[in-house]
């Protein structure tokens, strides 16, 4: 029998010869070219090769068997527990390793093995959940960059919580269209924390000014996030913002100034102004008294009512095509309701800041358009 000669031969063969023979025997087995008896003998020989003292031989065997669903399970299982350079072939590719096998390895192994598992061609939702829960940041970054990974929204949220401060993980998450809006805001908060702690900021800018600059940048980014968030996700985002203390009066004023009326309506509903249908009707055509009553039920100060009502009227005209306006004009008209440039107070200061930001953004866009012409 050929296999019996093979087993005698490997006792004296050189390492390179044994490696080539192991690869050839593995290919013959997974291709099913052998009669039944020879196949059984070949399986026994493959099992014997697991005891070969050379990692090169065991590595050649692992590389050959890694892709096949027809490889002997007991051989694959042992190879998966071999030293890293041997096990890598099997862990990264073998279809014989179940989710439970891989989850156990994620929990017990180091970052190198975790990366291999995260990069597998197909990563199930259960396996991805385990990686998000316990793996190191590098492995999690590989996971979010893997197009073959199925990651649940809950696991994405856990990734944001655990590794949102790591730039590569954060970039991968933000590039994922599956990422919910509340997770995007959580990453925005993590980015703000990283900016505050960066050496450039701490060494060159006074703490109070750095805090203000970062807060302003985060607020502007949050408005951009709101504008890109589908209406169906507004309720979840608002719930997340309320829990974190980020659903502030300032945010609502910014949202209205930028025309995020659907978000503003969802916030009014969450704050107890009225039922969703009633709030939608008020925002679309409600009078000043009815709007003021809704604002009051939502806990908004009376001083804000005329400012918000003015903005809503403008956006109604924009929606019906009777007017052209953007954040620059709307913020100025809101400020005008408080007295224009001479107005004082926190809301006036906020509206001035929004107006100046809109002026800068429009000027920058104009300059870029000129440069591109």
C-alpha positions as CSV (number, residue, x, y, z in Angstrom):
1,X,0.0,0.0,0.0
2,X,1.3,3.4,-0.9
3,X,0.5,4.9,2.4
4,X,2.4,2.3,4.4
5,X,5.5,3.0,2.3
6,X,4.9,6.7,3.0
7,X,4.8,6.2,6.7
8,X,8.1,4.3,6.6
9,X,9.7,6.9,4.3
10,X,8.9,9.9,6.4
11,X,11.0,8.5,9.2
12,X,14.2,9.3,7.3
13,X,13.1,12.0,4.8
14,X,14.4,15.5,5.0
15,X,12.1,18.3,6.3
16,X,11.5,19.9,2.8
17,X,10.7,16.4,1.4
18,X,8.3,15.7,4.3
19,X,6.6,19.0,3.8
20,X,6.1,18.4,0.1
21,X,4.8,14.9,0.7
22,X,2.4,16.1,3.4
23,X,1.0,18.7,1.0
24,X,0.6,16.1,-1.7
25,X,-1.1,13.6,0.6
26,X,-3.4,16.3,1.9
27,X,-4.5,17.2,-1.7
28,X,-5.1,13.6,-2.6
29,X,-7.3,13.2,0.5
30,X,-9.5,16.3,0.0
31,X,-9.8,15.8,-3.7
32,X,-11.3,12.3,-2.9
33,X,-9.1,10.6,-5.5
34,X,-8.4,7.6,-3.3
35,X,-10.4,4.3,-2.9
36,X,-12.1,3.9,0.5
37,X,-9.4,1.8,2.1
38,X,-6.6,4.0,0.9
39,X,-8.6,7.0,2.0
40,X,-8.8,5.6,5.5
41,X,-5.1,4.9,5.5
42,X,-4.4,8.4,4.2
43,X,-6.4,9.9,7.1
44,X,-4.3,7.8,9.5
45,X,-1.2,9.1,7.9
46,X,-2.4,12.7,8.0
47,X,-3.1,12.2,11.7
48,X,0.5,10.9,12.2
49,X,1.9,14.0,10.5
50,X,0.5,16.1,13.4
51,X,3.4,14.7,15.5
52,X,6.0,15.8,13.0
53,X,8.6,17.8,14.9
54,X,9.0,20.4,12.1
55,X,6.5,23.3,12.0
56,X,7.3,23.6,8.3
57,X,5.7,20.1,7.7
58,X,2.7,20.8,9.9
59,X,2.4,24.2,8.2
60,X,2.4,22.7,4.7
61,X,-0.4,20.3,5.9
62,X,-2.4,23.1,7.4
63,X,-2.1,25.3,4.3
64,X,-3.3,22.4,2.1
65,X,-6.3,21.4,4.3
66,X,-7.4,24.9,5.4
67,X,-9.8,25.6,2.6
68,X,-11.5,22.2,2.3
69,X,-14.8,21.1,3.9
70,X,-13.6,17.5,3.3
71,X,-10.5,17.7,5.4
72,X,-10.4,15.3,8.5
73,X,-11.9,17.2,11.4
74,X,-9.6,15.8,14.0
75,X,-6.6,16.9,12.0
76,X,-8.0,20.4,11.5
77,X,-8.8,20.7,15.2
78,X,-5.3,19.9,16.2
79,X,-3.7,22.2,13.6
80,X,-5.9,25.0,14.9
81,X,-4.3,24.7,18.3
82,X,-0.7,24.4,16.9
83,X,1.8,27.3,17.2
84,X,0.6,30.5,15.5
85,X,2.3,30.2,12.2
86,X,0.8,26.8,11.7
87,X,-2.6,27.5,13.2
88,X,-3.0,30.7,11.2
89,X,-3.9,28.8,8.0
90,X,-6.7,26.9,9.6
91,X,-8.1,29.6,11.8
92,X,-8.3,32.1,9.0
93,X,-10.0,29.8,6.5
94,X,-11.2,26.4,7.5
95,X,-15.0,25.9,7.1
96,X,-14.8,23.0,9.6
97,X,-14.4,25.3,12.6
98,X,-17.8,26.1,14.0
99,X,-18.8,29.4,15.5
100,X,-18.5,27.9,19.0
101,X,-14.9,26.8,18.1
102,X,-14.0,30.3,17.0
103,X,-15.8,32.1,19.8
104,X,-13.8,30.1,22.3
105,X,-10.6,31.0,20.6
106,X,-11.6,34.7,20.5
107,X,-12.0,34.7,24.2
108,X,-8.8,32.7,25.0
109,X,-6.4,33.8,22.3
110,X,-4.3,36.9,21.8
111,X,-4.7,39.7,19.3
112,X,-3.0,37.9,16.4
113,X,-5.5,35.0,16.5
114,X,-8.4,37.4,17.0
115,X,-7.3,39.3,13.9
116,X,-7.3,36.1,11.8
117,X,-10.8,35.2,13.0
118,X,-12.1,38.7,12.4
119,X,-10.7,38.6,8.8
120,X,-12.4,35.3,7.9
121,X,-14.3,35.4,4.5
122,X,-17.6,35.0,6.4
123,X,-18.1,36.1,10.0
124,X,-21.5,35.3,11.5
125,X,-23.5,37.7,13.7
126,X,-22.8,35.6,16.8
127,X,-19.1,35.4,16.1
128,X,-19.0,39.2,15.4
129,X,-20.8,39.8,18.6
130,X,-18.1,37.9,20.5
131,X,-15.3,39.8,18.8
132,X,-17.0,43.1,19.6
133,X,-17.4,42.2,23.2
134,X,-13.9,40.8,24.1
135,X,-11.4,41.3,21.2
136,X,-8.6,43.9,21.2
137,X,-8.9,47.1,19.2
138,X,-6.8,45.9,16.3
139,X,-9.0,42.8,15.8
140,X,-12.2,44.9,16.0
141,X,-10.8,47.3,13.4
142,X,-10.2,44.3,11.1
143,X,-13.8,43.2,11.7
144,X,-15.4,46.5,10.8
145,X,-13.3,46.6,7.6
146,X,-14.4,43.0,6.6
147,X,-17.2,43.1,4.0
148,X,-18.1,39.5,4.8
149,X,-18.9,40.2,8.5
150,X,-22.5,40.4,9.7
151,X,-22.6,42.8,12.6
152,X,-25.7,43.5,14.6
153,X,-26.6,47.1,15.6
154,X,-26.1,46.1,19.3
155,X,-22.6,44.9,18.5
156,X,-21.8,48.1,16.6
157,X,-22.9,50.1,19.6
158,X,-20.6,47.9,21.9
159,X,-17.7,48.6,19.6
160,X,-18.3,52.3,19.8
161,X,-18.3,52.1,23.6
162,X,-15.2,49.9,23.9
163,X,-12.9,51.2,21.1
164,X,-14.5,54.4,19.7
165,X,-11.5,56.3,20.8
166,X,-9.2,54.3,18.5
167,X,-8.9,56.2,15.1
168,X,-8.8,53.1,12.9
169,X,-11.9,51.6,14.6
170,X,-13.7,54.9,14.5
171,X,-13.0,55.4,10.9
172,X,-14.2,51.9,10.0
173,X,-17.4,52.4,11.9
174,X,-18.2,55.8,10.4
175,X,-17.7,54.3,6.9
176,X,-20.2,51.5,7.7
177,X,-23.7,52.5,6.4
178,X,-25.3,50.1,9.0
179,X,-24.1,52.3,11.9
180,X,-27.1,53.8,13.7
181,X,-27.3,57.5,14.2
182,X,-26.9,57.2,18.0
183,X,-23.7,55.3,17.5
184,X,-22.4,58.0,15.2
185,X,-23.1,60.6,17.9
186,X,-21.2,58.4,20.4
187,X,-18.2,58.4,18.1
188,X,-18.5,62.2,17.8
189,X,-18.3,62.5,21.6
190,X,-15.3,60.1,21.6
191,X,-13.6,62.3,18.9
192,X,-14.3,65.4,21.0
193,X,-12.6,63.7,24.0
194,X,-9.6,62.8,21.9
195,X,-9.3,66.4,20.6
196,X,-9.4,67.8,24.1
197,X,-6.6,65.4,25.2
198,X,-4.4,65.8,22.2
199,X,-1.0,67.3,22.8
200,X,-1.5,70.1,20.2
201,X,-4.6,71.3,21.9
202,X,-3.3,71.1,25.5
203,X,0.0,72.8,24.7
204,X,-1.1,75.6,22.3
205,X,-4.6,76.5,23.4
206,X,-5.8,77.7,26.8
207,X,-8.1,75.1,28.5
208,X,-11.2,77.3,28.5
209,X,-10.8,78.2,24.8
210,X,-10.0,74.7,23.8
211,X,-13.1,73.5,25.6
212,X,-15.2,76.1,23.8
213,X,-13.7,75.3,20.4
214,X,-14.2,71.5,20.8
215,X,-17.8,72.0,22.0
216,X,-18.6,74.3,19.1
217,X,-17.1,71.8,16.6
218,X,-19.0,68.9,18.2
219,X,-22.3,70.9,18.1
220,X,-21.8,71.7,14.4
221,X,-21.0,68.1,13.6
222,X,-24.0,67.0,15.5
223,X,-26.3,69.2,13.4
224,X,-24.7,67.7,10.3
225,X,-25.4,64.2,11.7
226,X,-29.0,65.2,12.3
227,X,-29.4,66.4,8.7
228,X,-28.1,63.0,7.4
229,X,-30.1,60.9,9.7
230,X,-33.3,59.4,8.2
231,X,-36.5,60.4,9.9
232,X,-37.2,56.8,11.0
233,X,-34.1,57.0,13.2
234,X,-34.9,60.3,14.9
235,X,-36.6,58.8,17.9
236,X,-33.7,56.5,18.7
237,X,-31.2,59.4,18.3
238,X,-33.2,61.7,20.5
239,X,-33.5,59.0,23.2
240,X,-29.7,58.5,23.1
241,X,-29.1,62.3,23.3
242,X,-31.5,62.7,26.2
243,X,-29.8,59.9,28.2
244,X,-26.4,61.5,27.6
245,X,-27.6,65.0,28.4
246,X,-27.0,66.2,24.9
247,X,-30.5,67.2,23.9
248,X,-30.1,70.8,24.9
249,X,-32.0,74.0,24.1
250,X,-29.0,75.1,22.1
251,X,-29.2,71.9,20.0
252,X,-32.9,72.5,19.3
253,X,-32.3,76.1,18.3
254,X,-29.4,75.0,16.0
255,X,-31.6,72.3,14.5
256,X,-34.4,74.7,13.7
257,X,-32.0,77.3,12.3
258,X,-30.6,74.7,9.9
259,X,-34.0,73.5,8.8
260,X,-34.0,70.1,10.6
261,X,-37.7,70.4,11.3
262,X,-38.5,66.7,11.3
263,X,-35.9,66.2,14.1
264,X,-37.3,69.2,16.0
265,X,-40.8,67.7,15.8
266,X,-39.5,64.3,17.0
267,X,-37.8,66.1,19.9
268,X,-41.1,67.9,20.8
269,X,-42.9,64.5,20.9
270,X,-40.2,63.0,23.1
271,X,-40.4,66.0,25.4
272,X,-44.2,65.6,25.8
273,X,-45.5,68.4,23.6
274,X,-48.2,66.2,22.0
275,X,-48.8,63.1,19.9
276,X,-46.7,62.8,16.7
277,X,-49.6,63.5,14.4
278,X,-50.5,66.7,16.3
279,X,-47.0,67.9,16.4
280,X,-46.6,67.4,12.6
281,X,-49.7,69.4,12.0
282,X,-48.6,72.2,14.3
283,X,-45.2,72.5,12.6
284,X,-46.8,72.4,9.1
285,X,-49.4,75.0,9.7
286,X,-50.1,75.7,13.4
287,X,-50.6,79.3,14.6
288,X,-48.5,81.2,17.1
289,X,-50.7,80.4,20.1
290,X,-51.0,76.7,19.3
291,X,-47.2,76.5,18.8
292,X,-46.5,78.4,22.0
293,X,-48.7,75.9,23.9
294,X,-46.8,73.0,22.4
295,X,-43.4,74.6,23.2
296,X,-44.5,75.2,26.8
297,X,-45.6,71.6,27.2
298,X,-42.2,70.5,26.0
299,X,-40.5,72.7,28.6
300,X,-39.1,75.4,26.3
301,X,-38.8,78.8,27.9
302,X,-41.3,81.5,26.7
303,X,-38.5,83.7,25.5
304,X,-37.7,81.0,22.8
305,X,-41.3,80.9,21.4
306,X,-41.2,83.8,19.0
307,X,-37.7,82.9,17.8
308,X,-38.7,79.3,17.0
309,X,-42.1,80.4,15.5
310,X,-40.3,82.9,13.2
311,X,-38.0,80.2,11.9
312,X,-40.8,77.7,11.4
313,X,-42.7,80.3,9.3
314,X,-39.7,80.8,7.1
315,X,-39.1,77.1,6.6
316,X,-42.8,76.6,5.7
317,X,-42.3,79.2,2.9
318,X,-39.2,77.4,1.7
319,X,-41.0,74.1,1.7
320,X,-43.9,75.5,-0.4
321,X,-41.5,77.3,-2.8
322,X,-42.6,80.8,-1.9
323,X,-39.1,81.6,-0.6
324,X,-35.4,80.8,-0.9
325,X,-33.5,80.7,2.3
326,X,-30.8,78.9,4.2
327,X,-29.3,78.8,7.6
328,X,-27.5,82.1,7.1
329,X,-30.8,84.1,6.5
330,X,-32.9,82.1,8.9
331,X,-30.5,82.5,11.8
332,X,-30.3,86.3,11.1
333,X,-34.1,86.6,11.1
334,X,-34.3,84.6,14.3
335,X,-31.7,86.9,15.9
336,X,-33.7,89.9,14.6
337,X,-36.7,88.7,16.6
338,X,-34.6,89.2,19.7
339,X,-33.4,92.7,18.7
340,X,-30.7,92.0,16.0
341,X,-27.0,92.8,16.7
342,X,-27.9,94.5,20.0
343,X,-29.6,91.5,21.5
344,X,-28.0,89.9,24.5
345,X,-28.2,86.7,26.3
346,X,-27.3,83.1,25.7
347,X,-29.8,82.5,22.9
348,X,-28.7,85.7,21.1
349,X,-25.1,84.7,21.4
350,X,-25.9,81.3,20.0
351,X,-27.8,82.7,17.1
352,X,-24.9,85.1,16.3
353,X,-22.5,82.2,16.3
354,X,-24.8,80.1,14.0
355,X,-25.1,83.1,11.7
356,X,-21.3,83.6,11.5
357,X,-20.8,79.9,11.0
358,X,-23.3,79.9,8.1
359,X,-21.5,83.0,6.6
360,X,-18.2,81.3,6.7
361,X,-19.5,78.1,5.3
362,X,-21.2,79.9,2.4
363,X,-18.1,82.0,1.7
364,X,-15.9,78.9,1.7
365,X,-18.3,77.1,-0.6
366,X,-18.3,80.1,-2.9
367,X,-14.5,80.2,-3.0
368,X,-14.3,76.5,-3.8
369,X,-16.8,76.9,-6.6
370,X,-14.7,79.8,-8.1
371,X,-11.6,77.7,-7.8
372,X,-13.2,74.8,-9.5
373,X,-14.6,76.9,-12.4
